[in-house]
Amino acid sequence: MSLVTIAEYQSVTGDTATASGTVQEFLDDAEQDLVEYLDRPLEHDTYTHRLRVYSEKRGLVSYAKATPVTDPGVYTSAGNALVGTSPSGGPFDLSDPAYADVTYTGGWTNATLPRCIRNDICWAAREAARGEAARVPAGATSVSLGDASVSYAAGGADPDDRWSRQTRRYRARRVAAP
């Protein structure tokens, strides 16, 4: 079940003609595509992830994938950081990098989902419902059939141009080792 409701989809896109079952299917698909693109879960739930452990001034820290963190479990929460994690191999684990199996609760509900993400899921579902998703190659600025040419912007093709700049900010970033 998608975080975005059919009523929200209809409000954002103005599409009331597409059948509800079809819309729900495309909303679920669009949300799953976004989860893969952002490399993080969206839905509010309890997760157990194998996370890298970083040694910082405040102690051993792991960064949650599902944000915002609403219940850090046995750890101390400092934003998206879970302070007090210890390597799975024990406190004297010398592996570099060290990892910990961390259980916490995080993610968004329908009420807390950022508007940019909600809108992008709606428009991606709308494109899929109308069959527009496959008409033009991703990142193309112009397409012509005579002599079959495709033009891209100066930076090259974007692998997934369905997501807005605001939504792309939520993509999981890798933290560099100190």
SVG drawing of the C-alpha trace seen along z (x, -y; Angstrom):
<svg xmlns="http://www.w3.org/2000/svg" viewBox="-13 -22 55 33">
<polyline fill="none" stroke="black" stroke-width="0.4" points="0.0,0.0 1.4,-3.3 2.0,-6.3 0.1,-8.4 -3.7,-7.9 -5.8,-7.9 -7.5,-11.1 -4.1,-12.9 -3.2,-11.6 -6.4,-13.0 -5.9,-16.3 -2.3,-16.7 -2.7,-15.5 -6.4,-16.4 -6.9,-12.9 -10.2,-11.5 -10.8,-9.4 -8.3,-6.6 -9.7,-3.7 -8.8,-3.5 -7.3,0.0 -5.1,-1.1 -4.0,-4.3 -3.2,-2.3 -1.1,0.1 0.9,-2.7 1.3,-4.5 2.8,-1.4 5.1,-1.0 6.2,-4.6 6.9,-4.5 9.0,-1.3 10.9,-3.0 11.6,-6.0 12.7,-3.8 15.2,-2.1 16.4,-5.5 16.8,-7.1 18.3,-3.9 16.3,-4.2 12.9,-3.0 10.1,-5.6 7.4,-4.0 7.3,-4.3 8.2,-1.0 10.6,0.9 13.8,1.8 16.8,3.9 19.7,2.8 23.4,3.7 24.9,0.2 28.5,-0.9 29.9,-2.1 31.8,-5.3 34.0,-6.5 33.1,-10.1 33.7,-12.5 30.2,-11.6 31.1,-7.8 30.3,-5.0 27.7,-6.1 25.6,-4.5 23.4,-6.5 19.9,-5.3 18.6,-4.6 14.9,-5.1 14.6,-8.7 13.3,-10.6 14.1,-8.3 11.1,-8.2 12.3,-5.6 16.0,-4.8 15.4,-1.7 18.3,-1.1 20.4,-3.8 20.5,-7.6 19.2,-9.5 20.9,-12.6 19.0,-13.6 19.6,-10.6 22.5,-9.3 22.2,-6.4 24.8,-7.0 26.0,-4.0 26.0,-1.3 28.8,1.3 30.2,3.6 28.5,6.9 31.8,8.7 31.9,7.2 33.5,4.1 37.0,5.3 36.1,5.9 39.1,4.6 37.6,5.0 37.7,1.8 35.0,0.8 33.0,2.3 29.3,2.9 26.4,3.3 23.0,4.8 20.8,2.0 17.0,2.1 15.1,-1.3 11.9,-2.8 11.9,-5.4 10.4,-6.7 7.4,-8.8 3.7,-8.3 1.1,-9.7 0.9,-12.9 4.7,-13.5 5.7,-12.6 7.4,-15.7 5.2,-17.4 7.9,-17.1 8.1,-13.3 4.3,-13.0 4.0,-15.1 6.7,-13.2 5.1,-9.9 1.8,-11.2 3.2,-12.6 5.3,-9.4 2.1,-7.3 0.3,-9.7 2.9,-9.3 2.8,-5.5 -1.0,-5.5 -1.0,-7.6 1.8,-5.5 4.1,-8.6 6.9,-7.0 8.3,-5.2 7.6,-7.7 10.9,-9.7 14.3,-8.4 15.3,-9.4 17.0,-12.8 16.3,-13.6 15.6,-17.3 14.4,-16.7 13.6,-13.7 12.9,-13.6 11.8,-10.6 13.1,-11.7 16.8,-10.5 16.2,-9.3 18.0,-11.8 17.9,-12.3 19.4,-15.3 20.5,-15.5 21.4,-18.4 25.0,-19.5 25.5,-17.3 24.4,-14.1 21.4,-11.9 19.9,-11.7 19.2,-8.1 16.0,-8.9 14.5,-12.3 11.1,-11.6 12.2,-12.9 12.5,-16.6 15.5,-18.4 13.8,-18.7 13.2,-14.9 16.7,-14.1 18.0,-15.8 16.7,-12.8 18.9,-10.3 21.1,-8.3 24.6,-9.6 27.6,-7.6 29.5,-9.0 33.2,-9.2 35.4,-7.4 37.3,-9.8"/>
</svg>
